Amino acid sequence: MLAAVAVVFLVAANAWGQIQWTTLSYLGANYTTPYGISGNEIVGEWRDSKQNYWGFLYDGSSFQTLIDPFAAANQTYPAGIDGSNIVGYYYLNFRRFSAGI
């Protein structure tokens, strides 16, 4: 099975003005999709082999899974980050709810 990965480019150009590319892939994910960035932190979603969607926070060196506030949903989507604030949404019993941390 091919795992899709997201490629994130950081506009931190080196001395020659070239863009530095970084591959962003949540370990064990079928795919990883970033949605927001603030400083070194990136939020997005990853999908597991059971087709569940989980949120993630990447701090530049490691991933943290973000789960809906009630830990009951199987679809969590962090959509943006601004410093320490994360916003997004999740689905519970086929209903969509907005959330913020």
Biopython code that builds the backbone (N, CA, C, O; Angstrom):
import numpy as np
from Bio.PDB.StructureBuilder import StructureBuilder

atoms = [
    (1, "MET", "N", (0.851, -1.170, 0.000)),
    (1, "MET", "CA", (0.000, 0.000, 0.000)),
    (1, "MET", "C", (0.898, 1.234, 0.000)),
    (1, "MET", "O", (1.835, 1.340, 0.792)),
    (2, "LEU", "N", (0.604, 2.127, -0.870)),
    (2, "LEU", "CA", (1.364, 3.367, -0.923)),
    (2, "LEU", "C", (0.799, 4.349, 0.088)),
    (2, "LEU", "O", (-0.413, 4.546, 0.174)),
    (3, "ALA", "N", (1.674, 4.949, 0.834)),
    (3, "ALA", "CA", (1.244, 5.968, 1.793)),
    (3, "ALA", "C", (1.509, 7.333, 1.181)),
    (3, "ALA", "O", (2.625, 7.634, 0.759)),
    (4, "ALA", "N", (0.493, 8.133, 1.140)),
    (4, "ALA", "CA", (0.650, 9.486, 0.615)),
    (4, "ALA", "C", (1.251, 10.363, 1.698)),
    (4, "ALA", "O", (0.923, 10.206, 2.874)),
    (5, "VAL", "N", (2.104, 11.259, 1.329)),
    (5, "VAL", "CA", (2.717, 12.172, 2.286)),
    (5, "VAL", "C", (2.540, 13.603, 1.819)),
    (5, "VAL", "O", (2.459, 13.888, 0.624)),
    (6, "ALA", "N", (2.485, 14.470, 2.772)),
    (6, "ALA", "CA", (2.390, 15.896, 2.448)),
    (6, "ALA", "C", (3.798, 16.454, 2.403)),
    (6, "ALA", "O", (4.645, 16.091, 3.220)),
    (7, "VAL", "N", (4.042, 17.319, 1.470)),
    (7, "VAL", "CA", (5.327, 17.992, 1.393)),
    (7, "VAL", "C", (5.087, 19.448, 1.726)),
    (7, "VAL", "O", (4.278, 20.123, 1.089)),
    (8, "VAL", "N", (5.788, 19.918, 2.718)),
    (8, "VAL", "CA", (5.632, 21.283, 3.181)),
    (8, "VAL", "C", (6.883, 22.046, 2.787)),
    (8, "VAL", "O", (7.994, 21.557, 2.989)),
    (9, "PHE", "N", (6.720, 23.221, 2.236)),
    (9, "PHE", "CA", (7.899, 24.019, 1.959)),
    (9, "PHE", "C", (7.951, 25.167, 2.946)),
    (9, "PHE", "O", (6.955, 25.847, 3.196)),
    (10, "LEU", "N", (9.099, 25.359, 3.483)),
    (10, "LEU", "CA", (9.328, 26.425, 4.434)),
    (10, "LEU", "C", (10.080, 27.514, 3.709)),
    (10, "LEU", "O", (11.134, 27.259, 3.126)),
    (11, "VAL", "N", (9.562, 28.711, 3.735)),
    (11, "VAL", "CA", (10.150, 29.792, 2.968)),
    (11, "VAL", "C", (11.314, 30.407, 3.729)),
    (11, "VAL", "O", (11.426, 31.625, 3.862)),
    (12, "ALA", "N", (12.157, 29.549, 4.213)),
    (12, "ALA", "CA", (13.402, 29.971, 4.852)),
    (12, "ALA", "C", (14.486, 29.708, 3.824)),
    (12, "ALA", "O", (15.049, 28.615, 3.766)),
    (13, "ALA", "N", (14.766, 30.683, 3.042)),
    (13, "ALA", "CA", (15.733, 30.521, 1.966)),
    (13, "ALA", "C", (17.144, 30.460, 2.526)),
    (13, "ALA", "O", (17.466, 31.127, 3.509)),
    (14, "ASN", "N", (17.974, 29.657, 1.893)),
    (14, "ASN", "CA", (19.381, 29.604, 2.306)),
    (14, "ASN", "C", (20.134, 30.780, 1.682)),
    (14, "ASN", "O", (19.532, 31.668, 1.079)),
    (15, "ALA", "N", (21.420, 30.772, 1.833)),
    (15, "ALA", "CA", (22.233, 31.899, 1.371)),
    (15, "ALA", "C", (22.108, 32.137, -0.136)),
    (15, "ALA", "O", (22.370, 33.246, -0.600)),
    (16, "TRP", "N", (21.714, 31.120, -0.908)),
    (16, "TRP", "CA", (21.600, 31.267, -2.354)),
    (16, "TRP", "C", (20.162, 31.527, -2.774)),
    (16, "TRP", "O", (19.868, 31.547, -3.969)),
    (17, "GLY", "N", (19.246, 31.730, -1.804)),
    (17, "GLY", "CA", (17.862, 32.020, -2.115)),
    (17, "GLY", "C", (17.034, 30.807, -2.490)),
    (17, "GLY", "O", (15.933, 30.954, -3.019)),
    (18, "GLN", "N", (17.545, 29.603, -2.224)),
    (18, "GLN", "CA", (16.799, 28.393, -2.555)),
    (18, "GLN", "C", (15.851, 28.029, -1.413)),
    (18, "GLN", "O", (16.183, 28.223, -0.244)),
    (19, "ILE", "N", (14.680, 27.507, -1.747)),
    (19, "ILE", "CA", (13.697, 27.090, -0.756)),
    (19, "ILE", "C", (14.103, 25.748, -0.164)),
    (19, "ILE", "O", (14.543, 24.855, -0.888)),
    (20, "GLN", "N", (13.959, 25.605, 1.136)),
    (20, "GLN", "CA", (14.250, 24.358, 1.827)),
    (20, "GLN", "C", (12.965, 23.536, 1.922)),
    (20, "GLN", "O", (11.986, 24.009, 2.499)),
    (21, "TRP", "N", (12.939, 22.334, 1.379)),
    (21, "TRP", "CA", (11.761, 21.466, 1.386)),
    (21, "TRP", "C", (11.877, 20.469, 2.524)),
    (21, "TRP", "O", (12.957, 19.945, 2.796)),
    (22, "THR", "N", (10.751, 20.208, 3.192)),
    (22, "THR", "CA", (10.691, 19.230, 4.269)),
    (22, "THR", "C", (9.504, 18.303, 4.021)),
    (22, "THR", "O", (8.398, 18.772, 3.755)),
    (23, "THR", "N", (9.723, 16.998, 4.106)),
    (23, "THR", "CA", (8.632, 16.033, 3.979)),
    (23, "THR", "C", (7.992, 15.859, 5.344)),
    (23, "THR", "O", (8.683, 15.636, 6.338)),
    (24, "LEU", "N", (6.685, 15.960, 5.390)),
    (24, "LEU", "CA", (5.935, 15.850, 6.639)),
    (24, "LEU", "C", (5.032, 14.631, 6.534)),
    (24, "LEU", "O", (4.087, 14.619, 5.745)),
    (25, "SER", "N", (5.324, 13.595, 7.336)),
    (25, "SER", "CA", (4.557, 12.357, 7.263)),
    (25, "SER", "C", (4.367, 11.793, 8.661)),
    (25, "SER", "O", (5.340, 11.460, 9.337)),
    (26, "TYR", "N", (3.116, 11.684, 9.095)),
    (26, "TYR", "CA", (2.794, 11.116, 10.399)),
    (26, "TYR", "C", (3.066, 9.623, 10.338)),
    (26, "TYR", "O", (2.566, 8.952, 9.436)),
    (27, "LEU", "N", (3.842, 9.083, 11.268)),
    (27, "LEU", "CA", (4.230, 7.684, 11.272)),
    (27, "LEU", "C", (3.000, 6.774, 11.311)),
    (27, "LEU", "O", (2.164, 6.898, 12.207)),
    (28, "GLY", "N", (2.888, 5.875, 10.358)),
    (28, "GLY", "CA", (1.777, 4.934, 10.299)),
    (28, "GLY", "C", (0.544, 5.446, 9.593)),
    (28, "GLY", "O", (-0.454, 4.732, 9.497)),
    (29, "ALA", "N", (0.590, 6.660, 9.100)),
    (29, "ALA", "CA", (-0.580, 7.251, 8.439)),
    (29, "ALA", "C", (-0.667, 6.819, 6.985)),
    (29, "ALA", "O", (0.349, 6.594, 6.328)),
    (30, "ASN", "N", (-1.907, 6.705, 6.486)),
    (30, "ASN", "CA", (-2.109, 6.503, 5.056)),
    (30, "ASN", "C", (-1.800, 7.786, 4.295)),
    (30, "ASN", "O", (-1.273, 7.755, 3.182)),
    (31, "TYR", "N", (-2.131, 8.895, 4.905)),
    (31, "TYR", "CA", (-1.707, 10.181, 4.354)),
    (31, "TYR", "C", (-1.700, 11.223, 5.457)),
    (31, "TYR", "O", (-2.329, 11.047, 6.501)),
    (32, "THR", "N", (-0.987, 12.302, 5.214)),
    (32, "THR", "CA", (-0.848, 13.417, 6.151)),
    (32, "THR", "C", (-1.127, 14.701, 5.380)),
    (32, "THR", "O", (-0.562, 14.923, 4.310)),
    (33, "THR", "N", (-2.012, 15.558, 5.934)),
    (33, "THR", "CA", (-2.354, 16.809, 5.265)),
    (33, "THR", "C", (-2.214, 17.970, 6.233)),
    (33, "THR", "O", (-2.957, 18.031, 7.212)),
    (34, "PRO", "N", (-1.289, 18.897, 5.998)),
    (34, "PRO", "CA", (-1.179, 20.081, 6.852)),
    (34, "PRO", "C", (-2.222, 21.122, 6.461)),
    (34, "PRO", "O", (-2.558, 21.264, 5.285)),
    (35, "TYR", "N", (-2.737, 21.853, 7.462)),
    (35, "TYR", "CA", (-3.730, 22.898, 7.203)),
    (35, "TYR", "C", (-3.313, 24.274, 7.701)),
    (35, "TYR", "O", (-3.752, 25.285, 7.153)),
    (36, "GLY", "N", (-2.477, 24.329, 8.728)),
    (36, "GLY", "CA", (-2.108, 25.623, 9.282)),
    (36, "GLY", "C", (-0.708, 25.600, 9.850)),
    (36, "GLY", "O", (-0.211, 24.553, 10.265)),
    (37, "ILE", "N", (-0.068, 26.767, 9.867)),
    (37, "ILE", "CA", (1.297, 26.871, 10.380)),
    (37, "ILE", "C", (1.447, 28.177, 11.151)),
    (37, "ILE", "O", (0.923, 29.216, 10.748)),
    (38, "SER", "N", (2.160, 28.108, 12.251)),
    (38, "SER", "CA", (2.486, 29.277, 13.058)),
    (38, "SER", "C", (3.859, 29.049, 13.656)),
    (38, "SER", "O", (4.030, 28.188, 14.519)),
    (39, "GLY", "N", (4.836, 29.813, 13.203)),
    (39, "GLY", "CA", (6.209, 29.598, 13.670)),
    (39, "GLY", "C", (6.686, 28.217, 13.260)),
    (39, "GLY", "O", (6.655, 27.878, 12.077)),
    (40, "ASN", "N", (7.131, 27.410, 14.229)),
    (40, "ASN", "CA", (7.571, 26.035, 13.965)),
    (40, "ASN", "C", (6.433, 25.030, 14.045)),
    (40, "ASN", "O", (6.645, 23.856, 13.741)),
    (41, "GLU", "N", (5.244, 25.441, 14.439)),
    (41, "GLU", "CA", (4.154, 24.507, 14.671)),
    (41, "GLU", "C", (3.234, 24.406, 13.454)),
    (41, "GLU", "O", (2.886, 25.403, 12.823)),
    (42, "ILE", "N", (2.856, 23.166, 13.152)),
    (42, "ILE", "CA", (1.985, 22.877, 12.027)),
    (42, "ILE", "C", (0.843, 22.017, 12.532)),
    (42, "ILE", "O", (1.072, 21.080, 13.296)),
    (43, "VAL", "N", (-0.394, 22.317, 12.119)),
    (43, "VAL", "CA", (-1.537, 21.464, 12.439)),
    (43, "VAL", "C", (-2.125, 20.912, 11.153)),
    (43, "VAL", "O", (-1.995, 21.505, 10.082)),
    (44, "GLY", "N", (-2.773, 19.765, 11.283)),
    (44, "GLY", "CA", (-3.399, 19.152, 10.128)),
    (44, "GLY", "C", (-4.070, 17.856, 10.517)),
    (44, "GLY", "O", (-4.412, 17.645, 11.681)),
    (45, "GLU", "N", (-4.259, 16.984, 9.535)),
    (45, "GLU", "CA", (-4.921, 15.706, 9.777)),
    (45, "GLU", "C", (-4.083, 14.567, 9.221)),
    (45, "GLU", "O", (-3.269, 14.752, 8.317)),
    (46, "TRP", "N", (-4.302, 13.388, 9.782)),
    (46, "TRP", "CA", (-3.733, 12.170, 9.218)),
    (46, "TRP", "C", (-4.801, 11.089, 9.257)),
    (46, "TRP", "O", (-5.689, 11.123, 10.109)),
    (47, "ARG", "N", (-4.720, 10.130, 8.340)),
    (47, "ARG", "CA", (-5.716, 9.065, 8.251)),
    (47, "ARG", "C", (-5.070, 7.732, 8.554)),
    (47, "ARG", "O", (-4.001, 7.418, 8.031)),
    (48, "ASP", "N", (-5.728, 6.936, 9.413)),
    (48, "ASP", "CA", (-5.196, 5.621, 9.746)),
    (48, "ASP", "C", (-5.754, 4.553, 8.806)),
    (48, "ASP", "O", (-6.547, 4.861, 7.916)),
    (49, "SER", "N", (-5.344, 3.311, 9.001)),
    (49, "SER", "CA", (-5.746, 2.213, 8.109)),
    (49, "SER", "C", (-7.230, 1.876, 8.208)),
    (49, "SER", "O", (-7.762, 1.205, 7.324)),
    (50, "LYS", "N", (-7.916, 2.327, 9.267)),
    (50, "LYS", "CA", (-9.354, 2.090, 9.429)),
    (50, "LYS", "C", (-10.190, 3.252, 8.889)),
    (50, "LYS", "O", (-11.398, 3.315, 9.117)),
    (51, "GLN", "N", (-9.545, 4.161, 8.179)),
    (51, "GLN", "CA", (-10.181, 5.333, 7.586)),
    (51, "GLN", "C", (-10.657, 6.347, 8.620)),
    (51, "GLN", "O", (-11.564, 7.131, 8.344)),
    (52, "ASN", "N", (-10.059, 6.341, 9.800)),
    (52, "ASN", "CA", (-10.331, 7.360, 10.811)),
    (52, "ASN", "C", (-9.401, 8.537, 10.561)),
    (52, "ASN", "O", (-8.245, 8.354, 10.179)),
    (53, "TYR", "N", (-9.906, 9.734, 10.777)),
    (53, "TYR", "CA", (-9.124, 10.946, 10.573)),
    (53, "TYR", "C", (-8.810, 11.552, 11.935)),
    (53, "TYR", "O", (-9.702, 11.766, 12.757)),
    (54, "TRP", "N", (-7.544, 11.821, 12.155)),
    (54, "TRP", "CA", (-7.085, 12.367, 13.429)),
    (54, "TRP", "C", (-6.348, 13.672, 13.180)),
    (54, "TRP", "O", (-5.708, 13.856, 12.144)),
    (55, "GLY", "N", (-6.447, 14.553, 14.126)),
    (55, "GLY", "CA", (-5.696, 15.791, 14.030)),
    (55, "GLY", "C", (-4.278, 15.587, 14.538)),
    (55, "GLY", "O", (-4.006, 14.654, 15.294)),
    (56, "PHE", "N", (-3.379, 16.469, 14.117)),
    (56, "PHE", "CA", (-2.022, 16.431, 14.650)),
    (56, "PHE", "C", (-1.506, 17.842, 14.871)),
    (56, "PHE", "O", (-1.960, 18.806, 14.255)),
    (57, "LEU", "N", (-0.551, 17.922, 15.767)),
    (57, "LEU", "CA", (0.249, 19.122, 15.992)),
    (57, "LEU", "C", (1.685, 18.694, 15.848)),
    (57, "LEU", "O", (2.138, 17.793, 16.554)),
    (58, "TYR", "N", (2.409, 19.322, 14.948)),
    (58, "TYR", "CA", (3.829, 19.029, 14.725)),
    (58, "TYR", "C", (4.613, 20.241, 15.195)),
    (58, "TYR", "O", (4.354, 21.359, 14.751)),
    (59, "ASP", "N", (5.574, 20.029, 16.095)),
    (59, "ASP", "CA", (6.312, 21.148, 16.690)),
    (59, "ASP", "C", (7.692, 21.372, 16.076)),
    (59, "ASP", "O", (8.512, 22.094, 16.642)),
    (60, "GLY", "N", (7.945, 20.770, 14.947)),
    (60, "GLY", "CA", (9.237, 20.919, 14.294)),
    (60, "GLY", "C", (10.120, 19.701, 14.475)),
    (60, "GLY", "O", (11.095, 19.524, 13.744)),
    (61, "SER", "N", (9.780, 18.834, 15.472)),
    (61, "SER", "CA", (10.566, 17.626, 15.677)),
    (61, "SER", "C", (9.716, 16.400, 15.990)),
    (61, "SER", "O", (10.166, 15.276, 15.766)),
    (62, "SER", "N", (8.496, 16.584, 16.504)),
    (62, "SER", "CA", (7.664, 15.430, 16.829)),
    (62, "SER", "C", (6.183, 15.764, 16.649)),
    (62, "SER", "O", (5.782, 16.928, 16.660)),
    (63, "PHE", "N", (5.382, 14.709, 16.482)),
    (63, "PHE", "CA", (3.942, 14.826, 16.290)),
    (63, "PHE", "C", (3.207, 14.556, 17.597)),
    (63, "PHE", "O", (3.651, 13.757, 18.422)),
    (64, "GLN", "N", (2.092, 15.226, 17.769)),
    (64, "GLN", "CA", (1.158, 14.944, 18.856)),
    (64, "GLN", "C", (-0.216, 14.787, 18.217)),
    (64, "GLN", "O", (-0.637, 15.640, 17.436)),
    (65, "THR", "N", (-0.920, 13.697, 18.543)),
    (65, "THR", "CA", (-2.262, 13.496, 18.017)),
    (65, "THR", "C", (-3.239, 14.383, 18.765)),
    (65, "THR", "O", (-3.211, 14.454, 19.994)),
    (66, "LEU", "N", (-4.102, 15.060, 18.020)),
    (66, "LEU", "CA", (-5.152, 15.887, 18.599)),
    (66, "LEU", "C", (-6.484, 15.178, 18.394)),
    (66, "LEU", "O", (-6.849, 14.851, 17.265)),
    (67, "ILE", "N", (-7.206, 14.941, 19.479)),
    (67, "ILE", "CA", (-8.474, 14.218, 19.444)),
    (67, "ILE", "C", (-9.571, 15.174, 19.887)),
    (67, "ILE", "O", (-9.325, 16.086, 20.677)),
    (68, "ASP", "N", (-10.779, 14.968, 19.380)),
    (68, "ASP", "CA", (-11.896, 15.839, 19.723)),
    (68, "ASP", "C", (-12.069, 15.939, 21.244)),
    (68, "ASP", "O", (-11.598, 15.065, 21.972)),
    (69, "PRO", "N", (-12.723, 16.971, 21.725)),
    (69, "PRO", "CA", (-12.824, 17.212, 23.175)),
    (69, "PRO", "C", (-13.455, 16.073, 23.971)),
    (69, "PRO", "O", (-13.204, 15.957, 25.170)),
    (70, "PHE", "N", (-14.266, 15.232, 23.335)),
    (70, "PHE", "CA", (-14.937, 14.152, 24.058)),
    (70, "PHE", "C", (-14.324, 12.789, 23.770)),
    (70, "PHE", "O", (-14.786, 11.780, 24.302)),
    (71, "ALA", "N", (-13.293, 12.747, 22.939)),
    (71, "ALA", "CA", (-12.602, 11.509, 22.556)),
    (71, "ALA", "C", (-13.579, 10.463, 22.025)),
    (71, "ALA", "O", (-13.362, 9.263, 22.195)),
    (72, "ALA", "N", (-14.641, 10.913, 21.390)),
    (72, "ALA", "CA", (-15.665, 9.996, 20.904)),
    (72, "ALA", "C", (-15.760, 9.976, 19.380)),
    (72, "ALA", "O", (-16.312, 9.036, 18.807)),
    (73, "ALA", "N", (-15.240, 10.981, 18.735)),
    (73, "ALA", "CA", (-15.356, 11.079, 17.280)),
    (73, "ALA", "C", (-14.223, 10.311, 16.612)),
    (73, "ALA", "O", (-13.198, 10.033, 17.234)),
    (74, "ASN", "N", (-14.413, 9.975, 15.358)),
    (74, "ASN", "CA", (-13.329, 9.355, 14.600)),
    (74, "ASN", "C", (-12.893, 10.241, 13.442)),
    (74, "ASN", "O", (-12.212, 9.787, 12.523)),
    (75, "GLN", "N", (-13.289, 11.502, 13.494)),
    (75, "GLN", "CA", (-12.872, 12.461, 12.486)),
    (75, "GLN", "C", (-12.602, 13.793, 13.180)),
    (75, "GLN", "O", (-13.532, 14.482, 13.601)),
    (76, "THR", "N", (-11.336, 14.147, 13.295)),
    (76, "THR", "CA", (-10.931, 15.392, 13.939)),
    (76, "THR", "C", (-10.074, 16.164, 12.944)),
    (76, "THR", "O", (-9.134, 15.615, 12.368)),
    (77, "TYR", "N", (-10.400, 17.440, 12.744)),
    (77, "TYR", "CA", (-9.716, 18.252, 11.742)),
    (77, "TYR", "C", (-9.266, 19.591, 12.322)),
    (77, "TYR", "O", (-10.056, 20.535, 12.321)),
    (78, "PRO", "N", (-8.047, 19.716, 12.811)),
    (78, "PRO", "CA", (-7.540, 21.041, 13.178)),
    (78, "PRO", "C", (-7.292, 21.821, 11.889)),
    (78, "PRO", "O", (-6.592, 21.338, 10.998)),
    (79, "ALA", "N", (-7.852, 23.004, 11.786)),
    (79, "ALA", "CA", (-7.790, 23.735, 10.529)),
    (79, "ALA", "C", (-6.829, 24.912, 10.538)),
    (79, "ALA", "O", (-6.412, 25.375, 9.476)),
    (80, "GLY", "N", (-6.470, 25.406, 11.724)),
    (80, "GLY", "CA", (-5.585, 26.557, 11.778)),
    (80, "GLY", "C", (-4.946, 26.704, 13.144)),
    (80, "GLY", "O", (-5.446, 26.175, 14.137)),
    (81, "ILE", "N", (-3.846, 27.421, 13.185)),
    (81, "ILE", "CA", (-3.124, 27.663, 14.431)),
    (81, "ILE", "C", (-2.600, 29.086, 14.409)),
    (81, "ILE", "O", (-2.155, 29.585, 13.375)),
    (82, "ASP", "N", (-2.660, 29.731, 15.562)),
    (82, "ASP", "CA", (-2.126, 31.075, 15.739)),
    (82, "ASP", "C", (-1.482, 31.105, 17.120)),
    (82, "ASP", "O", (-2.168, 31.309, 18.121)),
    (83, "GLY", "N", (-0.189, 30.905, 17.176)),
    (83, "GLY", "CA", (0.480, 30.808, 18.468)),
    (83, "GLY", "C", (0.031, 29.553, 19.187)),
    (83, "GLY", "O", (0.237, 28.448, 18.683)),
    (84, "SER", "N", (-0.582, 29.699, 20.360)),
    (84, "SER", "CA", (-1.021, 28.527, 21.121)),
    (84, "SER", "C", (-2.498, 28.200, 20.908)),
    (84, "SER", "O", (-3.019, 27.293, 21.557)),
    (85, "ASN", "N", (-3.181, 28.913, 20.021)),
    (85, "ASN", "CA", (-4.600, 28.674, 19.752)),
    (85, "ASN", "C", (-4.773, 27.824, 18.502)),
    (85, "ASN", "O", (-4.208, 28.121, 17.449)),
    (86, "ILE", "N", (-5.565, 26.756, 18.633)),
    (86, "ILE", "CA", (-5.848, 25.868, 17.510)),
    (86, "ILE", "C", (-7.360, 25.846, 17.307)),
    (86, "ILE", "O", (-8.115, 25.702, 18.269)),
    (87, "VAL", "N", (-7.800, 25.987, 16.067)),
    (87, "VAL", "CA", (-9.225, 25.893, 15.747)),
    (87, "VAL", "C", (-9.434, 24.795, 14.714)),
    (87, "VAL", "O", (-8.524, 24.446, 13.962)),
    (88, "GLY", "N", (-10.641, 24.263, 14.692)),
    (88, "GLY", "CA", (-10.962, 23.221, 13.732)),
    (88, "GLY", "C", (-12.350, 22.690, 13.970)),
    (88, "GLY", "O", (-13.213, 23.398, 14.489)),
    (89, "TYR", "N", (-12.570, 21.452, 13.596)),
    (89, "TYR", "CA", (-13.879, 20.842, 13.767)),
    (89, "TYR", "C", (-13.735, 19.334, 13.875)),
    (89, "TYR", "O", (-12.681, 18.775, 13.570)),
    (90, "TYR", "N", (-14.806, 18.683, 14.314)),
    (90, "TYR", "CA", (-14.844, 17.231, 14.408)),
    (90, "TYR", "C", (-16.263, 16.761, 14.140)),
    (90, "TYR", "O", (-17.214, 17.537, 14.234)),
    (91, "TYR", "N", (-16.398, 15.486, 13.806)),
    (91, "TYR", "CA", (-17.705, 14.891, 13.566)),
    (91, "TYR", "C", (-18.017, 13.896, 14.674)),
    (91, "TYR", "O", (-17.173, 13.086, 15.058)),
    (92, "LEU", "N", (-19.242, 13.972, 15.178)),
    (92, "LEU", "CA", (-19.717, 13.051, 16.199)),
    (92, "LEU", "C", (-21.148, 12.666, 15.829)),
    (92, "LEU", "O", (-22.026, 13.524, 15.740)),
    (93, "ASN", "N", (-21.376, 11.376, 15.617)),
    (93, "ASN", "CA", (-22.695, 10.888, 15.198)),
    (93, "ASN", "C", (-23.201, 11.631, 13.960)),
    (93, "ASN", "O", (-24.362, 12.035, 13.890)),
    (94, "PHE", "N", (-22.319, 11.799, 13.002)),
    (94, "PHE", "CA", (-22.614, 12.432, 11.714)),
    (94, "PHE", "C", (-22.959, 13.911, 11.813)),
    (94, "PHE", "O", (-23.468, 14.491, 10.854)),
    (95, "ARG", "N", (-22.688, 14.533, 12.966)),
    (95, "ARG", "CA", (-22.906, 15.968, 13.123)),
    (95, "ARG", "C", (-21.557, 16.649, 13.260)),
    (95, "ARG", "O", (-20.649, 16.134, 13.912)),
    (96, "ARG", "N", (-21.438, 17.808, 12.640)),
    (96, "ARG", "CA", (-20.178, 18.548, 12.651)),
    (96, "ARG", "C", (-20.215, 19.580, 13.780)),
    (96, "ARG", "O", (-21.198, 20.302, 13.947)),
    (97, "PHE", "N", (-19.112, 19.638, 14.561)),
    (97, "PHE", "CA", (-18.982, 20.585, 15.660)),
    (97, "PHE", "C", (-17.683, 21.367, 15.501)),
    (97, "PHE", "O", (-16.653, 20.801, 15.136)),
    (98, "SER", "N", (-17.734, 22.645, 15.770)),
    (98, "SER", "CA", (-16.515, 23.468, 15.774)),
    (98, "SER", "C", (-15.848, 23.356, 17.125)),
    (98, "SER", "O", (-16.505, 23.115, 18.138)),
    (99, "ALA", "N", (-14.530, 23.532, 17.135)),
    (99, "ALA", "CA", (-13.783, 23.413, 18.392)),
    (99, "ALA", "C", (-12.594, 24.353, 18.367)),
    (99, "ALA", "O", (-12.124, 24.755, 17.303)),
    (100, "GLY", "N", (-12.122, 24.693, 19.532)),
    (100, "GLY", "CA", (-10.928, 25.502, 19.673)),
    (100, "GLY", "C", (-10.196, 25.105, 20.947)),
    (100, "GLY", "O", (-10.808, 24.715, 21.941)),
    (101, "ILE", "N", (-8.899, 25.209, 20.895)),
    (101, "ILE", "CA", (-8.064, 24.901, 22.064)),
    (101, "ILE", "C", (-7.426, 26.183, 22.526)),
    (101, "ILE", "O", (-6.674, 26.181, 23.501)),
]
sb = StructureBuilder()
sb.init_structure("model")
sb.init_model(0)
sb.init_chain("A")
sb.init_seg("    ")
for serial, (resi, resn, name, xyz) in enumerate(atoms, 1):
    if name == "N":
        sb.init_residue(resn, " ", resi, " ")
    sb.init_atom(name, np.array(xyz, "f"), 0.0, 1.0, " ", f" {name:<3s}", serial, name[0])
structure = sb.get_structure()
